Amino acid sequence: MTKVCINKGWMLQQRPLNEKEWSDMDKWGKQYKCDVPCDVAMPLIESGDMPDPAIADNCYKNKWVEDRSWWFQKSINTDMLPLWQDSDSVELVFLSLDHEADIFLNGIHIANHNSCHYEFRKNIKRYLKEGDNLITVRLTSGLETIPKEELFEVDNAICTEEPRRNDRGDKRRAFLRKPQYVYGWDWSPRAVTVGIADDVYLEISKTARITDVYIYTESIENNCAVIKGEIEVENMNILSTLDAESIRIDISLNDEIKAFWKEEDVFLCSGLNYIPFELKIEQPQLWWPNNSGKQPLYKVNCNMNIGKRHISFPLFDFGIRTIQLDTARISKDRRDFKFKINGYDIFAKGANWIPSDLLYMRVDDDKLEKIIKQAADANMNILRIWGGAVYNRKLFYTLCDKYGILVWQDFMFACSAYPDSLEWFMDLCEKEIDYQTKRLRNHACLALFCGNNECHEIFSIKNFMNWDITPDYSKQYGLSISNNLAKKITHRNCPNIPYWNSSPYGGDIPQSSKCGDVHYWNDAMMSPDMDNRITLQIYDKVSSAFVSEYGYIGPTCKKTIEQYHGDCPIEKGSFVWNLHNNTMEKDTVDAGIKKHYNDKKLTLDEYVMYAQMVQYSVLNYSLEAFRFSLLCNGGIFWMFNDCWGEVGWTVLDYYLRRKASYYGVKRAFEPVKIIIRLVDNTITAVGINE
């Protein structure tokens, strides 16, 4: 199998939304050079034809992007495709297309694709001609494909920011398999994305190919790791069986082979073949989360010999570790919720992760590594990938493997009912979940798949008992995806990875303190009682086994405020200031300053200093409270990184400048620590050594 990357040298053009037929680009005027990944806004911003939506109030000036069709085009020459005419297939692969995509080759429409959450793949050999070939992709936001009448059944359970800020939110989001946050959230404006969101390549194959390798740690006992897995091999002859002389797995560390498995005289039927393997590694070097140990990564090499052909699967990393989600009963009315790595309890120390830009395709490799390294430097050992965002590209998980950051991976469903009674929608969800579980399952960092973010909680709030729900999973307003479909696929594709239906979830209703995880908002930052929002000791009352969301708002540093205001004057309460002020803030920052520090009129410098110190204190105190509690096994605050500059939740701002609260988190998460509290008039100390 040969892979030819074609990320470089694309052209982009905009056309009317109703323009659907392929035609020569010269007919439609201006073209923009670009490389992918590429949001359509990126080359326009670079050329000066569009303002940056992250600055001032420019997001309002870019909404027209939703109302156009966008055409990407690239010419390829068959000289760059070795032995393509003698191959069995030449597949065109787009790892992610956002969103409604029509793909053309040499002017011929060859496919439609309408999800950015799984790859597009098609054999295009029969469409190719000797010499130059033209690949064209028409993309739109997809909003135009959802008629308003489709919304009827789920309309009253799709959360948007419209009640707080009516320029954010679009209920059609529940029908589109793309990032949900781009329509606006409490922490971001509406900035709808369109583009080629990941790598593009051509894959040339002949006779047979290794299509996948699944590997996992079955057990670690007596200083011996039992490694199991399965190799997926495709025999590309649709009529004939095939004999392979051998297929082999090598596992090496520091260029030294530590174990191998080999099978000879392998019989391959037409199509897909599944070959299980098992091997043992003596004295294994185990992968541990950050602060609990090191992160050694073994290299896995899989190859196959058929006659004179040597067929290899791309080399990849593998960390030897076991993972469990322990939900054992600990008392008559309580169950535990904790991660166990290599048989040891791990206190989850981390934050929620969102895309690091309004235009998520704009985040380059360097920025991604800087952010993840900052998480590790803050003593974190887990990031929760929030379900209203996007499945991160491969590099993210590779870096989490490297830095020892566990990943709680939500499936991409958030704060909404979803139309699970529609066959076409469920087909998209099934393909997405199957693709993502297979794509991510080999990563040592992967700790949990979670069905959704807050969708179960919506039902408890909206009195779901009055809804027309069918017990056979055919109509559960999206819950059948998390309760049935995602769970079934996860169990099939990676039974070694824990699955959790939703977050929050557990007990008689979501948010039960006796079972599962909670989002600790209503008694704290989102309490109707202002004093509860700004009182540190409220977090001593947490009795849940795991807190997977909660937070407190604070401003960025002055330099960042100046940067995101652009040429606009900085005036607290102005239009631009309020636009970059989280919709959940509700005067909480000022109230916190008055309670803890100062009740006078403040300069901008004073406001930033005092407000950042309040956020520091809230996050530091709360995380220490969770670690002090004998009941709690994890604290994941909302949130780590930002998609634009604002007075908001994060400890690391959009420009990667640390707020004071970053250091409050770092101190709270120290691996060796003593926490002191006054409990019932008694000074109590808890010592921690990870």
LUMTIVEX-316889 format. One line per field, with one value per residue (C-alpha): residue in one letter; x, y, z; residue number from 0. Coordinates in steps of 0.5 Angstrom, whole numbers, always signed. Layout:
N
res <- (A, ...)
c1 <- (X, ...)
c2 <- (Y, ...)
c3 <- (Z, ...)
n <- (NUM, ...)
***
This chain:
690
res <- (M, T, K, V, C, I, N, K, G, W, M, L, Q, Q, R, P, L, N, E, K, E, W, S, D, M, D, K, W, G, K, Q, Y, K, C, D, V, P, C, D, V, A, M, P, L, I, E, S, G, D, M, P, D, P, A, I, A, D, N, C, Y, K, N, K, W, V, E, D, R, S, W, W, F, Q, K, S, I, N, T, D, M, L, P, L, W, Q, D, S, D, S, V, E, L, V, F, L, S, L, D, H, E, A, D, I, F, L, N, G, I, H, I, A, N, H, N, S, C, H, Y, E, F, R, K, N, I, K, R, Y, L, K, E, G, D, N, L, I, T, V, R, L, T, S, G, L, E, T, I, P, K, E, E, L, F, E, V, D, N, A, I, C, T, E, E, P, R, R, N, D, R, G, D, K, R, R, A, F, L, R, K, P, Q, Y, V, Y, G, W, D, W, S, P, R, A, V, T, V, G, I, A, D, D, V, Y, L, E, I, S, K, T, A, R, I, T, D, V, Y, I, Y, T, E, S, I, E, N, N, C, A, V, I, K, G, E, I, E, V, E, N, M, N, I, L, S, T, L, D, A, E, S, I, R, I, D, I, S, L, N, D, E, I, K, A, F, W, K, E, E, D, V, F, L, C, S, G, L, N, Y, I, P, F, E, L, K, I, E, Q, P, Q, L, W, W, P, N, N, S, G, K, Q, P, L, Y, K, V, N, C, N, M, N, I, G, K, R, H, I, S, F, P, L, F, D, F, G, I, R, T, I, Q, L, D, T, A, R, I, S, K, D, R, R, D, F, K, F, K, I, N, G, Y, D, I, F, A, K, G, A, N, W, I, P, S, D, L, L, Y, M, R, V, D, D, D, K, L, E, K, I, I, K, Q, A, A, D, A, N, M, N, I, L, R, I, W, G, G, A, V, Y, N, R, K, L, F, Y, T, L, C, D, K, Y, G, I, L, V, W, Q, D, F, M, F, A, C, S, A, Y, P, D, S, L, E, W, F, M, D, L, C, E, K, E, I, D, Y, Q, T, K, R, L, R, N, H, A, C, L, A, L, F, C, G, N, N, E, C, H, E, I, F, S, I, K, N, F, M, N, W, D, I, T, P, D, Y, S, K, Q, Y, G, L, S, I, S, N, N, L, A, K, K, I, T, H, R, N, C, P, N, I, P, Y, W, N, S, S, P, Y, G, G, D, I, P, Q, S, S, K, C, G, D, V, H, Y, W, N, D, A, M, M, S, P, D, M, D, N, R, I, T, L, Q, I, Y, D, K, V, S, S, A, F, V, S, E, Y, G, Y, I, G, P, T, C, K, K, T, I, E, Q, Y, H, G, D, C, P, I, E, K, G, S, F, V, W, N, L, H, N, N, T, M, E, K, D, T, V, D, A, G, I, K, K, H, Y, N, D, K, K, L, T, L, D, E, Y, V, M, Y, A, Q, M, V, Q, Y, S, V, L, N, Y, S, L, E, A, F, R, F, S, L, L, C, N, G, G, I, F, W, M, F, N, D, C, W, G, E, V, G, W, T, V, L, D, Y, Y, L, R, R, K, A, S, Y, Y, G, V, K, R, A, F, E, P, V, K, I, I, I, R, L, V, D, N, T, I, T, A, V, G, I, N, E)
c1 <- (+0, +3, +0, +1, -1, -4, -5, -1, -3, -11, -15, -21, -27, -34, -40, -47, -50, -55, -49, -49, -46, -39, -36, -29, -26, -24, -32, -33, -27, -22, -19, -15, -9, -9, -6, -10, -13, -16, -23, -25, -24, -17, -14, -19, -17, -9, -11, -15, -21, -24, -23, -21, -27, -23, -22, -27, -34, -31, -35, -41, -38, -37, -44, -44, -40, -46, -50, -45, -42, -34, -30, -24, -20, -13, -10, -6, -2, -1, +6, +6, +2, +7, +4, -3, -5, -3, -6, -13, -15, -13, -17, -18, -19, -21, -20, -25, -30, -34, -39, -44, -39, -40, -34, -32, -27, -25, -32, -36, -40, -37, -40, -43, -41, -45, -41, -34, -34, -31, -27, -29, -26, -27, -24, -23, -19, -24, -25, -17, -14, -7, -4, -7, -14, -18, -21, -26, -30, -36, -37, -43, -44, -50, -55, -59, -60, -65, -72, -75, -81, -75, -74, -81, -80, -74, -75, -76, -70, -64, -60, -58, -55, -61, -64, -58, -55, -60, -54, -52, -55, -58, -63, -61, -55, -58, -59, -52, -46, -40, -38, -44, -40, -39, -46, -45, -44, -43, -36, -36, -39, -43, -37, -40, -34, -33, -27, -23, -21, -16, -11, -12, -9, -9, -8, -6, -6, -5, -7, -8, -7, -7, -13, -12, -8, -12, -7, -9, -6, -10, -7, +0, +2, +8, +12, +9, +5, +0, -2, -7, -10, -13, -10, -15, -13, -16, -16, -17, -19, -27, -27, -20, -17, -10, -4, +1, +7, +7, +4, +8, +8, +14, +14, +20, +23, +29, +30, +30, +25, +22, +17, +14, +8, +8, +4, +6, +2, -4, -11, -14, -21, -24, -25, -24, -20, -19, -13, -12, -6, -3, +4, +8, +13, +17, +19, +15, +16, +9, +5, +3, -1, +3, +6, +5, +10, +14, +11, +15, +12, +13, +14, +9, +11, +6, +8, +6, +9, +5, +10, +15, +11, +12, +6, +7, +2, +5, +9, +5, +6, +3, +3, +3, -2, -9, -15, -21, -27, -29, -36, -36, -41, -38, -44, -51, -53, -47, -42, -35, -33, -26, -20, -15, -9, -5, -9, -8, -13, -11, -14, -16, -13, -15, -20, -25, -22, -25, -23, -17, -20, -26, -24, -21, -18, -13, -10, -3, +2, +6, +0, -3, +3, +4, -3, -2, +5, +2, -3, +2, +6, +0, +1, -6, -7, -13, -17, -24, -26, -33, -38, -40, -33, -30, -26, -19, -14, -9, -3, -7, -8, +0, +2, -3, +1, +7, +6, +2, -5, -11, -17, -24, -27, -34, -38, -40, -47, -48, -54, -59, -64, -63, -67, -66, -72, -69, -66, -61, -59, -57, -53, -49, -48, -46, -41, -38, -38, -35, -30, -28, -27, -23, -19, -17, -17, -10, -8, -5, -8, -15, -19, -26, -31, -37, -44, -46, -45, -51, -56, -59, -59, -64, -69, -69, -70, -75, -80, -78, -84, -89, -85, -87, -81, -81, -77, -74, -69, -73, -75, -71, -70, -62, -61, -62, -55, -52, -56, -55, -52, -45, -45, -46, -40, -35, -36, -35, -29, -25, -28, -22, -24, -29, -36, -40, -47, -47, -44, -47, -50, -51, -56, -64, -63, -57, -53, -54, -49, -49, -47, -43, -40, -43, -43, -43, -46, -53, -50, -44, -42, -49, -53, -59, -55, -50, -46, -46, -42, -37, -36, -30, -33, -39, -34, -33, -40, -39, -40, -40, -35, -33, -34, -33, -35, -35, -32, -31, -30, -24, -21, -15, -9, -9, -4, -9, -15, -12, -10, -17, -20, -16, -17, -23, -23, -23, -28, -32, -39, -38, -41, -34, -33, -39, -39, -32, -35, -38, -46, -46, -42, -48, -44, -40, -33, -35, -38, -33, -28, -32, -33, -26, -22, -24, -31, -28, -28, -22, -18, -17, -10, -14, -20, -15, -11, -17, -21, -15, -14, -21, -21, -14, -17, -24, -20, -15, -19, -24, -19, -16, -23, -24, -17, -18, -25, -25, -31, -28, -24, -23, -24, -24, -26, -29, -25, -17, -16, -20, -23, -22, -20, -26, -27, -29, -27, -20, -14, -10, -12, -13, -6, -3, -2, -3, -8, -6, -11, -7, -2, -8, -9, -2, -1, -8, -5, +2, +3, +6, +2, -1, -8, -11, -18, -22, -27, -32, -27, -22, -16, -15, -9, -9, -2, -2, +4, +3)
c2 <- (+0, +7, +13, +20, +26, +32, +37, +42, +47, +48, +53, +56, +60, +62, +62, +63, +58, +55, +54, +46, +44, +43, +49, +52, +56, +62, +63, +65, +70, +71, +65, +64, +59, +55, +48, +44, +43, +50, +53, +58, +64, +63, +65, +70, +73, +72, +76, +82, +80, +78, +81, +76, +74, +73, +81, +86, +85, +82, +76, +79, +81, +74, +71, +71, +65, +61, +63, +62, +55, +54, +50, +47, +45, +41, +38, +32, +28, +21, +21, +22, +16, +10, +4, +6, +3, -4, -3, -6, +1, +8, +11, +18, +20, +26, +25, +30, +35, +40, +40, +39, +36, +34, +31, +32, +28, +31, +35, +28, +28, +22, +23, +26, +27, +30, +29, +32, +26, +21, +20, +20, +14, +12, +8, +13, +9, +8, +16, +17, +19, +19, +26, +31, +30, +35, +34, +39, +39, +44, +45, +49, +50, +45, +49, +50, +42, +42, +45, +48, +43, +38, +41, +40, +34, +36, +44, +45, +41, +44, +49, +55, +62, +65, +67, +70, +73, +72, +73, +66, +59, +55, +49, +46, +44, +38, +35, +37, +32, +38, +42, +44, +50, +54, +57, +60, +58, +62, +62, +63, +68, +65, +63, +57, +53, +51, +47, +41, +40, +35, +31, +29, +23, +18, +11, +6, -2, -8, -15, -15, -10, -9, -4, -4, -7, -7, -8, -8, -10, -16, -17, -15, -20, -23, -18, -20, -17, -21, -17, -19, -16, -17, -15, -14, -16, -14, -19, -15, -20, -21, -28, -32, -34, -32, -35, -31, -34, -30, -24, -22, -17, -14, -10, -6, -1, +4, +0, -7, -12, -14, -19, -22, -26, -29, -34, -37, -40, -35, -37, -30, -30, -25, -18, -17, -22, -22, -25, -25, -25, -26, -25, -24, -18, -20, -14, -9, -2, +1, +7, +12, +18, +25, +25, +17, +15, +15, +14, +9, +8, +2, +1, -3, -6, -11, -13, -19, -23, -25, -28, -22, -17, -14, -11, -6, -3, +4, +4, +6, +7, +3, +4, -2, -1, -3, +2, +1, +5, +3, +3, -2, -1, +3, +3, +2, +8, +10, +7, +9, +13, +12, +11, +5, +5, -2, -4, +3, +8, +15, +21, +25, +32, +36, +40, +40, +42, +45, +47, +52, +57, +59, +57, +50, +48, +54, +51, +48, +43, +48, +51, +44, +42, +48, +47, +40, +41, +47, +42, +37, +43, +44, +37, +35, +28, +28, +32, +31, +33, +36, +33, +40, +40, +36, +29, +32, +30, +24, +29, +31, +24, +22, +28, +26, +19, +23, +27, +22, +26, +21, +23, +23, +23, +25, +23, +29, +30, +36, +40, +37, +32, +29, +26, +19, +17, +19, +13, +18, +21, +14, +12, +18, +17, +9, +11, +16, +12, +6, +10, +14, +8, +4, +11, +12, +5, +4, +10, +9, +16, +14, +13, +13, +14, +18, +18, +25, +32, +34, +30, +26, +32, +35, +30, +30, +38, +37, +32, +26, +22, +26, +25, +20, +15, +8, +2, -1, +5, +7, +14, +17, +24, +22, +18, +11, +13, +14, +8, +3, +5, +8, +3, -3, +0, +1, -6, -9, -5, -4, -8, -6, +2, +4, +7, +12, +14, +21, +27, +28, +21, +16, +15, +16, +22, +25, +30, +25, +25, +18, +15, +17, +24, +31, +38, +42, +48, +50, +50, +54, +59, +58, +59, +64, +66, +71, +69, +62, +63, +67, +63, +58, +54, +52, +47, +43, +41, +37, +29, +26, +21, +25, +32, +33, +40, +46, +53, +60, +66, +71, +76, +75, +79, +86, +85, +80, +85, +90, +85, +82, +89, +91, +98, +99, +103, +99, +101, +96, +95, +97, +93, +90, +89, +85, +81, +78, +77, +70, +70, +66, +72, +76, +81, +75, +78, +84, +81, +76, +82, +86, +80, +78, +84, +91, +95, +101, +104, +100, +102, +96, +94, +93, +90, +85, +83, +83, +79, +74, +73, +71, +66, +63, +62, +59, +54, +53, +52, +48, +43, +42, +41, +35, +32, +33, +29, +22, +21, +24, +21, +27, +34, +36, +44, +48, +50, +49, +53, +58, +59, +67, +72, +74, +74, +67, +60, +58, +59, +59, +64, +64, +67, +62, +67, +64, +67, +67, +61, +57, +57, +56, +50, +48, +48, +45, +39, +38, +31, +31, +36, +37, +40, +43, +44, +46, +41, +41, +46, +41, +42, +36, +35, +30, +28, +26, +23, +20)
c3 <- (+0, -2, +1, -3, +1, -3, +3, -1, -7, -7, -10, -6, -9, -7, -11, -9, -5, -10, -15, -15, -22, -23, -27, -29, -23, -28, -29, -22, -21, -15, -13, -6, -6, +1, +4, +8, +13, +11, +14, +8, +13, +13, +6, +6, +13, +10, +4, +7, +5, +11, +18, +24, +28, +34, +34, +37, +34, +27, +28, +26, +19, +17, +18, +10, +10, +12, +6, +0, -3, -3, -8, -7, -13, -14, -20, -19, -24, -25, -25, -17, -17, -17, -21, -20, -27, -24, -18, -15, -12, -12, -6, -5, +3, +6, +14, +15, +11, +14, +12, +7, +1, -6, -9, -17, -21, -28, -27, -26, -19, -15, -8, -3, +4, +10, +17, +19, +24, +20, +14, +6, +3, -5, -10, -16, -20, -26, -26, -27, -34, -35, -34, -30, -26, -23, -16, -14, -7, -6, +1, +5, +12, +12, +15, +8, +8, +15, +14, +20, +20, +22, +28, +31, +35, +39, +38, +46, +48, +44, +48, +45, +48, +45, +52, +54, +48, +42, +36, +39, +37, +32, +33, +27, +30, +33, +26, +23, +25, +26, +32, +35, +39, +32, +32, +39, +46, +53, +51, +44, +39, +32, +27, +23, +20, +13, +10, +9, +16, +16, +12, +4, +1, -4, -2, -8, -6, -10, -8, -1, +5, +12, +14, +21, +27, +34, +40, +48, +54, +57, +64, +68, +73, +76, +72, +65, +60, +56, +50, +45, +39, +32, +25, +19, +13, +6, +0, -6, -10, -10, -13, -11, -4, -3, +1, +5, +7, +14, +18, +24, +29, +33, +39, +40, +45, +44, +37, +41, +39, +46, +43, +37, +34, +27, +24, +17, +11, +12, +9, +6, +4, -1, +3, +10, +14, +22, +25, +33, +36, +43, +46, +52, +54, +60, +65, +61, +62, +64, +62, +67, +68, +69, +76, +77, +73, +66, +59, +56, +49, +45, +37, +34, +27, +23, +16, +11, +6, +0, -6, -7, -4, +3, +6, +12, +16, +19, +25, +31, +39, +44, +52, +56, +61, +64, +65, +69, +71, +78, +80, +86, +92, +98, +102, +102, +98, +95, +89, +87, +81, +80, +75, +76, +72, +72, +78, +82, +84, +80, +83, +76, +76, +70, +66, +60, +53, +48, +41, +41, +36, +33, +27, +29, +23, +24, +30, +28, +31, +35, +38, +40, +43, +47, +50, +52, +55, +59, +62, +64, +67, +71, +74, +70, +69, +65, +60, +58, +51, +51, +47, +43, +40, +35, +35, +35, +30, +31, +34, +40, +42, +40, +45, +51, +50, +50, +56, +60, +60, +60, +55, +57, +50, +50, +43, +40, +43, +47, +51, +46, +44, +38, +32, +33, +30, +23, +19, +16, +22, +26, +20, +20, +28, +27, +22, +26, +33, +29, +26, +32, +37, +32, +30, +38, +41, +41, +45, +52, +54, +52, +59, +57, +52, +54, +51, +51, +55, +59, +54, +60, +64, +60, +60, +67, +67, +61, +65, +60, +62, +58, +52, +46, +48, +45, +49, +43, +42, +36, +39, +45, +42, +42, +48, +44, +41, +48, +52, +46, +39, +42, +48, +43, +38, +44, +47, +40, +38, +44, +50, +54, +54, +60, +57, +61, +58, +59, +64, +69, +70, +75, +81, +80, +76, +73, +78, +84, +89, +91, +84, +78, +76, +77, +74, +80, +78, +81, +88, +86, +80, +77, +84, +84, +90, +89, +95, +94, +87, +90, +97, +97, +103, +98, +95, +102, +101, +95, +97, +90, +88, +81, +79, +72, +71, +75, +74, +76, +71, +71, +66, +62, +63, +60, +54, +52, +53, +49, +43, +42, +43, +36, +35, +39, +46, +52, +56, +61, +59, +52, +46, +45, +52, +53, +47, +50, +57, +58, +58, +65, +68, +71, +75, +79, +77, +81, +86, +88, +88, +93, +97, +97, +96, +94, +94, +90, +83, +80, +74, +69, +72, +79, +76, +72, +78, +83, +79, +77, +84, +86, +80, +83, +90, +87, +83, +88, +94, +90, +87, +94, +97, +92, +94, +101, +101, +102, +98, +91, +86, +81, +80, +72, +72, +66, +62, +60, +54, +50, +43, +43, +48, +53, +61, +61, +64, +62, +66, +59, +55, +47, +46, +51, +56, +63, +68, +75, +76, +72, +78, +83, +79, +79, +86, +88, +83, +86, +87, +94, +98, +105, +105, +112, +113, +119, +120, +126, +130, +129, +124, +120, +115, +109, +106, +99, +95, +88)
n <- (0, 1, 2, 3, 4, 5, 6, 7, 8, 9, 10, 11, 12, 13, 14, 15, 16, 17, 18, 19, 20, 21, 22, 23, 24, 25, 26, 27, 28, 29, 30, 31, 32, 33, 34, 35, 36, 37, 38, 39, 40, 41, 42, 43, 44, 45, 46, 47, 48, 49, 50, 51, 52, 53, 54, 55, 56, 57, 58, 59, 60, 61, 62, 63, 64, 65, 66, 67, 68, 69, 70, 71, 72, 73, 74, 75, 76, 77, 78, 79, 80, 81, 82, 83, 84, 85, 86, 87, 88, 89, 90, 91, 92, 93, 94, 95, 96, 97, 98, 99, 100, 101, 102, 103, 104, 105, 106, 107, 108, 109, 110, 111, 112, 113, 114, 115, 116, 117, 118, 119, 120, 121, 122, 123, 124, 125, 126, 127, 128, 129, 130, 131, 132, 133, 134, 135, 136, 137, 138, 139, 140, 141, 142, 143, 144, 145, 146, 147, 148, 149, 150, 151, 152, 153, 154, 155, 156, 157, 158, 159, 160, 161, 162, 163, 164, 165, 166, 167, 168, 169, 170, 171, 172, 173, 174, 175, 176, 177, 178, 179, 180, 181, 182, 183, 184, 185, 186, 187, 188, 189, 190, 191, 192, 193, 194, 195, 196, 197, 198, 199, 200, 201, 202, 203, 204, 205, 206, 207, 208, 209, 210, 211, 212, 213, 214, 215, 216, 217, 218, 219, 220, 221, 222, 223, 224, 225, 226, 227, 228, 229, 230, 231, 232, 233, 234, 235, 236, 237, 238, 239, 240, 241, 242, 243, 244, 245, 246, 247, 248, 249, 250, 251, 252, 253, 254, 255, 256, 257, 258, 259, 260, 261, 262, 263, 264, 265, 266, 267, 268, 269, 270, 271, 272, 273, 274, 275, 276, 277, 278, 279, 280, 281, 282, 283, 284, 285, 286, 287, 288, 289, 290, 291, 292, 293, 294, 295, 296, 297, 298, 299, 300, 301, 302, 303, 304, 305, 306, 307, 308, 309, 310, 311, 312, 313, 314, 315, 316, 317, 318, 319, 320, 321, 322, 323, 324, 325, 326, 327, 328, 329, 330, 331, 332, 333, 334, 335, 336, 337, 338, 339, 340, 341, 342, 343, 344, 345, 346, 347, 348, 349, 350, 351, 352, 353, 354, 355, 356, 357, 358, 359, 360, 361, 362, 363, 364, 365, 366, 367, 368, 369, 370, 371, 372, 373, 374, 375, 376, 377, 378, 379, 380, 381, 382, 383, 384, 385, 386, 387, 388, 389, 390, 391, 392, 393, 394, 395, 396, 397, 398, 399, 400, 401, 402, 403, 404, 405, 406, 407, 408, 409, 410, 411, 412, 413, 414, 415, 416, 417, 418, 419, 420, 421, 422, 423, 424, 425, 426, 427, 428, 429, 430, 431, 432, 433, 434, 435, 436, 437, 438, 439, 440, 441, 442, 443, 444, 445, 446, 447, 448, 449, 450, 451, 452, 453, 454, 455, 456, 457, 458, 459, 460, 461, 462, 463, 464, 465, 466, 467, 468, 469, 470, 471, 472, 473, 474, 475, 476, 477, 478, 479, 480, 481, 482, 483, 484, 485, 486, 487, 488, 489, 490, 491, 492, 493, 494, 495, 496, 497, 498, 499, 500, 501, 502, 503, 504, 505, 506, 507, 508, 509, 510, 511, 512, 513, 514, 515, 516, 517, 518, 519, 520, 521, 522, 523, 524, 525, 526, 527, 528, 529, 530, 531, 532, 533, 534, 535, 536, 537, 538, 539, 540, 541, 542, 543, 544, 545, 546, 547, 548, 549, 550, 551, 552, 553, 554, 555, 556, 557, 558, 559, 560, 561, 562, 563, 564, 565, 566, 567, 568, 569, 570, 571, 572, 573, 574, 575, 576, 577, 578, 579, 580, 581, 582, 583, 584, 585, 586, 587, 588, 589, 590, 591, 592, 593, 594, 595, 596, 597, 598, 599, 600, 601, 602, 603, 604, 605, 606, 607, 608, 609, 610, 611, 612, 613, 614, 615, 616, 617, 618, 619, 620, 621, 622, 623, 624, 625, 626, 627, 628, 629, 630, 631, 632, 633, 634, 635, 636, 637, 638, 639, 640, 641, 642, 643, 644, 645, 646, 647, 648, 649, 650, 651, 652, 653, 654, 655, 656, 657, 658, 659, 660, 661, 662, 663, 664, 665, 666, 667, 668, 669, 670, 671, 672, 673, 674, 675, 676, 677, 678, 679, 680, 681, 682, 683, 684, 685, 686, 687, 688, 689)
***
